[in-house]
């Protein structure tokens, strides 16, 4: 299959080749109670690592970038941990209307970065966290109340972009509707982080879709209990 970048990128599925936008950028419907769909988006190597030297960029390529772009095109908000924002050097998103909500317990985030000066960034903090000089949402005491934060963000689809701690917290609270996992054709070895930190109990998921572009495999998993 020919590799074409961005919106015209095609992935192979059981129904034939479809564009990345068709595969990942479709409109989500909120839950019956109005809660948005919450989907984790991650990339992992064959041996389960999510980063090389602390960043995920070296694991990707045009197919992964196309899928990520298509997923973001459908999202009404992004939810991401402060550590991931620092490590990955988040910039202003290509969509000026895309809100990037950064979870932090202390507000120790560079609010002079392009993400925040563009107006797209918003900090999600506990109510007792120190004052910050940027737009913020305050929920929970001592720690962020993620369920309340998601309710305040609203919309139809929140894309969660890590890190592993945030992913684990959302899974523990039963707030995850799907995991969109890109399997990168790499092995890095060592003791790299995985898509979640240690969970108190296993969480069962079912594989609902598999797509392929070259050596990249795109898997969608949904909780068996939903």
C-alpha positions as CSV (number, residue, x, y, z in Angstrom):
1,X,0.0,0.0,0.0
2,X,1.3,3.4,-0.9
3,X,2.2,5.7,2.0
4,X,0.6,9.1,1.7
5,X,0.9,11.8,4.4
6,X,-1.9,13.4,6.5
7,X,-5.6,13.4,5.6
8,X,-5.0,11.3,2.4
9,X,-3.1,8.6,4.4
10,X,-4.8,5.3,4.0
11,X,-4.9,2.4,6.4
12,X,-5.8,-1.2,5.5
13,X,-8.8,-2.8,7.1
14,X,-11.1,-5.7,6.5
15,X,-13.4,-3.4,4.5
16,X,-10.5,-2.2,2.2
17,X,-8.4,0.9,2.3
18,X,-9.8,4.0,4.0
19,X,-8.4,7.4,4.9
20,X,-7.0,8.1,8.3
21,X,-9.7,10.7,8.7
22,X,-12.4,8.2,8.0
23,X,-10.8,5.6,10.3
24,X,-10.2,7.9,13.3
25,X,-11.8,11.3,12.7
26,X,-15.5,10.3,12.9
27,X,-17.8,12.2,15.2
28,X,-18.4,10.7,18.7
29,X,-21.7,10.8,20.5
30,X,-21.8,11.8,24.2
31,X,-23.2,9.4,26.8
32,X,-26.9,9.5,27.6
33,X,-26.2,11.6,30.7
34,X,-24.2,14.2,28.6
35,X,-20.7,13.0,29.6
36,X,-18.2,13.1,26.7
37,X,-16.6,10.0,25.3
38,X,-13.1,9.6,26.8
39,X,-10.5,7.8,24.7
40,X,-6.8,7.2,25.5
41,X,-4.5,7.7,22.6
42,X,-1.0,6.2,22.9
43,X,1.8,4.7,20.9
44,X,3.8,1.7,22.0
45,X,6.7,-0.4,20.8
46,X,6.4,-4.1,20.2
47,X,8.0,-4.6,23.7
48,X,5.6,-2.2,25.4
49,X,7.6,1.0,25.7
50,X,5.9,4.4,25.1
51,X,9.0,6.5,24.8
52,X,12.7,6.7,23.9
53,X,14.7,9.0,26.1
54,X,11.4,10.3,27.6
55,X,9.7,11.2,24.4
56,X,7.4,9.3,22.0
57,X,8.4,11.1,18.8
58,X,11.1,8.5,17.8
59,X,8.5,5.8,17.8
60,X,6.2,7.4,15.3
61,X,6.2,8.0,11.6
62,X,3.8,9.4,8.9
63,X,1.1,6.7,9.5
64,X,1.0,7.4,13.3
65,X,1.1,11.2,12.7
66,X,-1.9,10.8,10.4
67,X,-3.9,8.8,12.9
68,X,-3.0,11.2,15.7
69,X,-4.1,14.2,13.6
70,X,-7.3,12.6,12.6
71,X,-8.2,11.7,16.2
72,X,-7.5,15.3,17.3
73,X,-9.7,16.6,14.4
74,X,-12.6,14.8,16.1
75,X,-11.8,15.8,19.7
76,X,-13.5,18.6,21.5
77,X,-10.8,18.7,24.2
78,X,-7.4,17.1,24.9
79,X,-6.7,15.9,28.5
80,X,-3.0,15.4,29.3
81,X,-0.7,15.3,32.3
82,X,1.7,18.1,33.1
83,X,4.7,15.8,32.9
84,X,3.8,14.8,29.3
85,X,3.4,18.4,28.3
86,X,6.8,19.2,29.7
87,X,8.5,16.2,28.1
88,X,6.9,16.4,24.7
89,X,7.1,20.3,24.6
90,X,3.5,20.8,23.7
91,X,2.8,23.7,21.4
92,X,-0.3,25.5,20.2
93,X,-2.5,22.9,18.4
94,X,-3.2,23.3,14.7
95,X,-6.9,23.8,15.6
96,X,-7.4,27.1,17.3
97,X,-10.6,25.8,18.8
98,X,-9.1,22.7,20.4
99,X,-8.8,23.1,24.2
100,X,-5.8,21.3,25.8
101,X,-6.5,20.7,29.5
102,X,-3.3,20.0,31.4
103,X,-3.7,18.1,34.7
104,X,-1.4,19.4,37.5
105,X,-1.6,19.0,41.3
106,X,0.6,22.1,42.0
107,X,0.4,24.2,38.9
108,X,4.1,23.8,38.1
109,X,3.7,24.4,34.4
110,X,5.3,27.0,32.2
111,X,2.3,29.2,31.4
112,X,4.4,31.4,29.2
113,X,4.7,28.6,26.6
114,X,2.9,28.9,23.3
115,X,0.3,26.4,24.4
116,X,-1.0,28.8,27.0
117,X,-0.3,32.1,25.4
118,X,-2.3,30.9,22.4
119,X,-5.3,30.6,24.7
120,X,-5.7,26.9,23.9
121,X,-4.2,25.7,27.1
122,X,-6.1,25.4,30.4
123,X,-4.7,24.1,33.7
124,X,-6.8,21.5,35.7
125,X,-5.9,21.9,39.4
126,X,-7.2,21.1,42.8
127,X,-9.1,23.9,44.5
128,X,-6.3,24.3,47.1
129,X,-3.4,24.5,44.6
130,X,-1.5,27.8,44.4
131,X,-2.8,30.7,42.3
132,X,-1.7,30.6,38.6
133,X,-1.7,33.3,35.9
134,X,-3.6,31.4,33.2
135,X,-7.1,30.1,32.6
136,X,-7.8,27.2,35.0
137,X,-10.4,24.7,36.1
138,X,-10.3,23.8,39.9
139,X,-11.9,20.5,41.0
140,X,-11.1,18.3,44.0
141,X,-9.2,19.0,47.2
142,X,-5.5,17.8,47.4
143,X,-5.8,16.1,44.1
144,X,-7.7,16.7,40.8
145,X,-11.2,15.2,40.7
146,X,-10.9,13.8,37.2
147,X,-14.6,12.9,36.9
148,X,-15.6,16.5,37.8
149,X,-12.9,17.9,35.4
150,X,-14.3,15.8,32.5
151,X,-17.8,17.0,33.3
152,X,-16.7,20.6,33.2
153,X,-14.8,20.1,29.9
154,X,-17.9,18.7,28.3
155,X,-18.2,18.3,24.6
156,X,-18.5,15.0,22.8
157,X,-15.0,13.5,22.8
158,X,-12.0,14.0,25.1
159,X,-8.7,12.6,23.8
160,X,-6.4,11.6,26.6
161,X,-2.7,11.8,25.7
162,X,-1.0,10.4,28.8
163,X,1.1,10.0,30.7
164,X,0.9,6.6,32.3
165,X,-0.2,7.9,35.7
166,X,-3.1,9.9,34.3
167,X,-4.1,6.9,32.2
168,X,-4.1,4.6,35.2
169,X,-6.2,7.1,37.3
170,X,-8.8,7.3,34.6
171,X,-9.0,3.5,34.2
172,X,-9.3,3.1,38.0
173,X,-12.2,5.5,38.0
174,X,-13.9,3.7,35.1
175,X,-13.8,6.8,33.0
176,X,-12.2,5.3,29.8
177,X,-14.4,4.4,26.9
178,X,-11.7,3.3,24.5
179,X,-7.9,3.0,24.0
180,X,-6.6,3.8,20.6
181,X,-3.2,2.2,20.6
182,X,-0.6,2.4,17.8
183,X,1.8,-0.5,17.7
184,X,5.2,0.8,16.5
185,X,7.6,-1.6,14.7
186,X,10.3,-1.0,17.2
187,X,11.9,-2.7,20.2
188,X,13.8,-0.5,22.7
189,X,14.4,-2.8,25.7
190,X,15.3,-1.4,29.1
191,X,12.8,-0.3,31.7
192,X,10.8,2.2,29.8
193,X,7.3,3.3,30.9
194,X,4.2,1.5,29.7
195,X,0.9,3.1,28.8
196,X,-0.3,2.8,32.4
197,X,1.4,2.6,35.8
198,X,0.6,-0.3,38.2
199,X,-3.2,-0.9,38.6
200,X,-4.7,-2.4,41.7
201,X,-6.8,-4.8,39.6
202,X,-6.6,-5.9,36.0
203,X,-9.0,-4.2,33.5
204,X,-10.5,-6.3,30.7
205,X,-10.8,-4.9,27.2
206,X,-12.0,-6.3,24.0
207,X,-10.4,-5.6,20.6
208,X,-13.0,-3.9,18.4
209,X,-10.9,-2.8,15.4
210,X,-7.5,-3.5,13.8
211,X,-6.1,-1.4,11.0
212,X,-2.7,-1.4,9.3
213,X,-0.5,1.0,7.5
214,X,2.9,-0.4,6.4
215,X,4.5,-1.8,9.6
216,X,2.3,0.2,11.9
217,X,-0.8,-1.5,13.4
218,X,-3.7,0.5,14.9
219,X,-5.8,-1.2,17.6
220,X,-8.9,0.0,19.2
221,X,-9.9,-1.5,22.6
222,X,-13.1,-1.0,24.5
223,X,-13.9,-2.1,28.1
224,X,-15.7,-5.3,28.3
225,X,-18.0,-3.9,31.0
226,X,-19.4,-1.1,28.8
